[in-house]
Amino acid sequence: MTNTTKTKTLEIKLLDRELRVACPEEERGELLDAVAFLDKRMREIRDAGKIASVERIALMAALNITHELLGMKVGRGVDLSDFKRRMGSMQAAIDEALAEQDSLF
């Protein structure tokens, strides 16, 4: 079985710094969403005025996001992989219901 996933270089911008990252084509949208989310969080930290170094801002943003993620999984009893699976099941059910509706008309 061959891997047909194509990886492309994508130019992104975080806190006005340009970076190049490798990304599979099918994950481009998700990566751009992640970049926008991280850039927003980094700008919030920078604009608070307590940290000036871009590296420290990035580390604080990563630490804050990781803390929130772990809090979701442990503190609130949410298992992200289970959540994704359930969302996929719901999307499949919606797609099936819409396909049935289309066949009625």
Rosetta constraint file for C-alpha pairs under 8 A:
AtomPair CA 5 CA 24 HARMONIC 6.34 0.50
AtomPair CA 5 CA 25 HARMONIC 7.33 0.50
AtomPair CA 5 CA 26 HARMONIC 7.97 0.50
AtomPair CA 6 CA 24 HARMONIC 5.54 0.50
AtomPair CA 6 CA 25 HARMONIC 5.98 0.50
AtomPair CA 7 CA 22 HARMONIC 6.27 0.50
AtomPair CA 7 CA 23 HARMONIC 5.23 0.50
AtomPair CA 7 CA 24 HARMONIC 4.06 0.50
AtomPair CA 7 CA 25 HARMONIC 5.90 0.50
AtomPair CA 8 CA 22 HARMONIC 5.61 0.50
AtomPair CA 8 CA 23 HARMONIC 5.48 0.50
AtomPair CA 8 CA 24 HARMONIC 6.13 0.50
AtomPair CA 8 CA 25 HARMONIC 6.50 0.50
AtomPair CA 9 CA 20 HARMONIC 6.28 0.50
AtomPair CA 9 CA 21 HARMONIC 5.50 0.50
AtomPair CA 9 CA 22 HARMONIC 4.49 0.50
AtomPair CA 9 CA 23 HARMONIC 6.20 0.50
AtomPair CA 10 CA 20 HARMONIC 5.53 0.50
AtomPair CA 10 CA 21 HARMONIC 5.32 0.50
AtomPair CA 10 CA 22 HARMONIC 6.14 0.50
AtomPair CA 10 CA 23 HARMONIC 6.68 0.50
AtomPair CA 11 CA 18 HARMONIC 6.77 0.50
AtomPair CA 11 CA 19 HARMONIC 5.67 0.50
AtomPair CA 11 CA 20 HARMONIC 4.50 0.50
AtomPair CA 11 CA 21 HARMONIC 6.47 0.50
AtomPair CA 12 CA 18 HARMONIC 5.69 0.50
AtomPair CA 12 CA 19 HARMONIC 5.30 0.50
AtomPair CA 12 CA 20 HARMONIC 6.19 0.50
AtomPair CA 12 CA 21 HARMONIC 7.45 0.50
AtomPair CA 12 CA 32 HARMONIC 7.86 0.50
AtomPair CA 12 CA 35 HARMONIC 7.30 0.50
AtomPair CA 13 CA 17 HARMONIC 5.27 0.50
AtomPair CA 13 CA 18 HARMONIC 4.42 0.50
AtomPair CA 13 CA 19 HARMONIC 6.08 0.50
AtomPair CA 13 CA 35 HARMONIC 7.62 0.50
AtomPair CA 13 CA 39 HARMONIC 7.87 0.50
AtomPair CA 14 CA 18 HARMONIC 6.54 0.50
AtomPair CA 14 CA 19 HARMONIC 7.65 0.50
AtomPair CA 14 CA 35 HARMONIC 6.97 0.50
AtomPair CA 14 CA 38 HARMONIC 7.51 0.50
AtomPair CA 14 CA 39 HARMONIC 5.13 0.50
AtomPair CA 14 CA 42 HARMONIC 7.98 0.50
AtomPair CA 15 CA 39 HARMONIC 5.82 0.50
AtomPair CA 15 CA 42 HARMONIC 6.72 0.50
AtomPair CA 15 CA 43 HARMONIC 6.54 0.50
AtomPair CA 15 CA 54 HARMONIC 7.78 0.50
AtomPair CA 23 CA 27 HARMONIC 6.59 0.50
AtomPair CA 23 CA 28 HARMONIC 6.35 0.50
AtomPair CA 23 CA 31 HARMONIC 7.74 0.50
AtomPair CA 24 CA 28 HARMONIC 6.59 0.50
AtomPair CA 27 CA 31 HARMONIC 6.16 0.50
AtomPair CA 28 CA 32 HARMONIC 6.18 0.50
AtomPair CA 29 CA 33 HARMONIC 6.23 0.50
AtomPair CA 30 CA 34 HARMONIC 6.22 0.50
AtomPair CA 31 CA 35 HARMONIC 6.11 0.50
AtomPair CA 32 CA 36 HARMONIC 6.19 0.50
AtomPair CA 33 CA 37 HARMONIC 6.20 0.50
AtomPair CA 34 CA 38 HARMONIC 6.05 0.50
AtomPair CA 35 CA 39 HARMONIC 5.90 0.50
AtomPair CA 36 CA 40 HARMONIC 6.13 0.50
AtomPair CA 37 CA 41 HARMONIC 6.34 0.50
AtomPair CA 38 CA 42 HARMONIC 6.07 0.50
AtomPair CA 38 CA 61 HARMONIC 7.17 0.50
AtomPair CA 39 CA 43 HARMONIC 6.11 0.50
AtomPair CA 40 CA 44 HARMONIC 6.26 0.50
AtomPair CA 41 CA 45 HARMONIC 6.41 0.50
AtomPair CA 41 CA 61 HARMONIC 6.07 0.50
AtomPair CA 42 CA 46 HARMONIC 6.14 0.50
AtomPair CA 42 CA 57 HARMONIC 5.94 0.50
AtomPair CA 42 CA 58 HARMONIC 6.28 0.50
AtomPair CA 42 CA 61 HARMONIC 5.79 0.50
AtomPair CA 43 CA 47 HARMONIC 5.85 0.50
AtomPair CA 44 CA 48 HARMONIC 6.22 0.50
AtomPair CA 45 CA 49 HARMONIC 7.12 0.50
AtomPair CA 45 CA 50 HARMONIC 7.57 0.50
AtomPair CA 45 CA 51 HARMONIC 7.17 0.50
AtomPair CA 45 CA 57 HARMONIC 6.39 0.50
AtomPair CA 45 CA 60 HARMONIC 7.84 0.50
AtomPair CA 45 CA 61 HARMONIC 7.37 0.50
AtomPair CA 46 CA 50 HARMONIC 7.13 0.50
AtomPair CA 46 CA 51 HARMONIC 6.11 0.50
AtomPair CA 46 CA 52 HARMONIC 6.55 0.50
AtomPair CA 46 CA 57 HARMONIC 6.60 0.50
AtomPair CA 51 CA 56 HARMONIC 6.90 0.50
AtomPair CA 51 CA 57 HARMONIC 6.39 0.50
AtomPair CA 52 CA 56 HARMONIC 7.51 0.50
AtomPair CA 52 CA 57 HARMONIC 7.21 0.50
AtomPair CA 53 CA 57 HARMONIC 6.19 0.50
AtomPair CA 54 CA 58 HARMONIC 6.12 0.50
AtomPair CA 55 CA 59 HARMONIC 6.22 0.50
AtomPair CA 56 CA 60 HARMONIC 6.07 0.50
AtomPair CA 57 CA 61 HARMONIC 6.12 0.50
AtomPair CA 58 CA 62 HARMONIC 6.10 0.50
AtomPair CA 59 CA 63 HARMONIC 6.05 0.50
AtomPair CA 60 CA 64 HARMONIC 6.05 0.50
AtomPair CA 61 CA 65 HARMONIC 6.08 0.50
AtomPair CA 62 CA 66 HARMONIC 5.99 0.50
AtomPair CA 63 CA 67 HARMONIC 6.05 0.50
AtomPair CA 64 CA 68 HARMONIC 6.26 0.50
AtomPair CA 65 CA 69 HARMONIC 6.14 0.50
AtomPair CA 66 CA 70 HARMONIC 6.09 0.50
AtomPair CA 67 CA 71 HARMONIC 6.01 0.50
AtomPair CA 68 CA 72 HARMONIC 6.22 0.50
AtomPair CA 69 CA 73 HARMONIC 6.44 0.50
AtomPair CA 70 CA 74 HARMONIC 5.92 0.50
AtomPair CA 70 CA 75 HARMONIC 7.59 0.50
AtomPair CA 71 CA 75 HARMONIC 4.85 0.50
AtomPair CA 71 CA 76 HARMONIC 6.73 0.50
AtomPair CA 72 CA 76 HARMONIC 5.32 0.50
AtomPair CA 72 CA 77 HARMONIC 6.80 0.50
AtomPair CA 72 CA 78 HARMONIC 5.68 0.50
AtomPair CA 72 CA 79 HARMONIC 7.79 0.50
AtomPair CA 73 CA 77 HARMONIC 5.53 0.50
AtomPair CA 73 CA 78 HARMONIC 4.59 0.50
AtomPair CA 73 CA 79 HARMONIC 5.20 0.50
AtomPair CA 73 CA 80 HARMONIC 6.66 0.50
AtomPair CA 74 CA 78 HARMONIC 6.84 0.50
AtomPair CA 74 CA 79 HARMONIC 7.96 0.50
AtomPair CA 78 CA 82 HARMONIC 7.97 0.50
AtomPair CA 78 CA 83 HARMONIC 7.29 0.50
AtomPair CA 79 CA 83 HARMONIC 6.12 0.50
AtomPair CA 80 CA 84 HARMONIC 6.12 0.50
AtomPair CA 81 CA 85 HARMONIC 6.21 0.50
AtomPair CA 82 CA 86 HARMONIC 6.11 0.50
AtomPair CA 83 CA 87 HARMONIC 6.13 0.50
AtomPair CA 84 CA 88 HARMONIC 6.14 0.50
AtomPair CA 85 CA 89 HARMONIC 6.28 0.50
AtomPair CA 86 CA 90 HARMONIC 6.18 0.50
AtomPair CA 87 CA 91 HARMONIC 6.10 0.50
AtomPair CA 88 CA 92 HARMONIC 6.16 0.50
AtomPair CA 89 CA 93 HARMONIC 6.21 0.50
AtomPair CA 90 CA 94 HARMONIC 6.14 0.50
AtomPair CA 91 CA 95 HARMONIC 6.07 0.50
AtomPair CA 92 CA 96 HARMONIC 6.10 0.50
AtomPair CA 93 CA 97 HARMONIC 6.13 0.50
AtomPair CA 94 CA 98 HARMONIC 6.11 0.50
AtomPair CA 95 CA 99 HARMONIC 6.12 0.50
AtomPair CA 96 CA 100 HARMONIC 6.25 0.50
AtomPair CA 97 CA 101 HARMONIC 6.26 0.50
AtomPair CA 98 CA 102 HARMONIC 6.17 0.50
AtomPair CA 99 CA 103 HARMONIC 6.36 0.50
AtomPair CA 100 CA 104 HARMONIC 6.59 0.50
AtomPair CA 101 CA 105 HARMONIC 7.00 0.50
